[in-house]
Amino acid sequence: MEQTGLGKDRIEFADDGLNGLIQYYTREAGVRNLEREIGNLCRKVARQVVNSEGGKDKKAVTKVVMTGDKLPELLGPWKFRDLQIEKKNEVGRPPASLGPRWAASF
């Protein structure tokens, strides 16, 4: 945020905003893409602030609270869908094969 000139007085990330960013825009074990997406958001908010202060934009931007609803507006459509198939609980399920078993005896 500091690299874009935004301070804590200009942008704030709500919990659902961060969760949405992680769930729908990044899919990796590390945080590299998360840092990139946060940078994209900060640059777009900084552009809005500059345009509002310069008179180009009629809406005055004082502070932006980044919620889950604003993410598609700024980052576009979701890059990843939240699939229920991935969230299935497979612990305690019966095995896929319930037929007779054969084992070689030595």
SVG drawing of the C-alpha trace seen along z (x, -y; Angstrom):
<svg xmlns="http://www.w3.org/2000/svg" viewBox="-21 -20 28 89">
<polyline fill="none" stroke="black" stroke-width="0.4" points="0.0,0.0 2.8,-2.4 4.2,-1.9 1.0,-3.3 0.9,-6.3 -2.1,-5.0 -2.1,-5.0 -4.4,-3.3 -6.5,-6.5 -7.4,-5.9 -7.9,-2.1 -9.1,0.6 -9.6,4.3 -12.7,5.9 -12.5,9.6 -14.9,10.6 -12.8,8.6 -9.7,10.5 -11.5,13.8 -13.0,13.1 -9.6,12.1 -8.0,15.3 -10.9,17.5 -11.8,16.1 -8.7,14.5 -5.7,16.5 -5.1,20.3 -1.7,21.1 0.1,22.2 2.3,19.0 1.3,15.4 2.9,14.1 -0.4,13.7 -2.1,12.4 0.5,9.6 0.0,8.9 -3.8,8.7 -3.6,6.4 -1.2,4.3 -3.7,4.1 -6.4,3.1 -4.3,0.4 -3.3,-1.0 -6.9,-1.2 -8.0,-2.9 -5.0,-5.3 -6.2,-6.2 -9.7,-6.8 -8.3,-9.1 -6.2,-11.1 -9.0,-11.5 -11.4,-12.6 -8.9,-15.2 -8.0,-16.4 -11.6,-17.1 -11.8,-14.4 -14.2,-12.2 -17.3,-13.7 -17.3,-11.3 -15.2,-12.3 -13.1,-9.4 -12.0,-9.8 -11.6,-6.3 -12.3,-3.0 -13.4,0.1 -12.6,3.1 -15.4,5.6 -16.3,8.7 -18.9,6.8 -16.3,4.3 -13.8,6.9 -15.5,7.8 -16.0,4.1 -12.2,3.4 -10.6,6.7 -13.2,8.0 -14.9,11.4 -13.7,14.1 -10.6,16.0 -11.5,19.1 -14.9,20.5 -15.7,21.9 -16.6,25.5 -18.6,27.5 -16.9,30.6 -13.6,29.5 -15.1,29.0 -16.6,32.4 -15.8,34.2 -14.3,37.5 -13.4,38.7 -15.7,41.4 -17.0,42.2 -17.2,45.9 -14.5,47.0 -15.2,46.5 -15.1,50.3 -17.3,52.5 -16.9,55.6 -15.1,58.8 -11.4,58.5 -8.7,60.8 -5.2,61.0 -2.4,63.3 -1.3,65.6 2.3,66.7"/>
</svg>
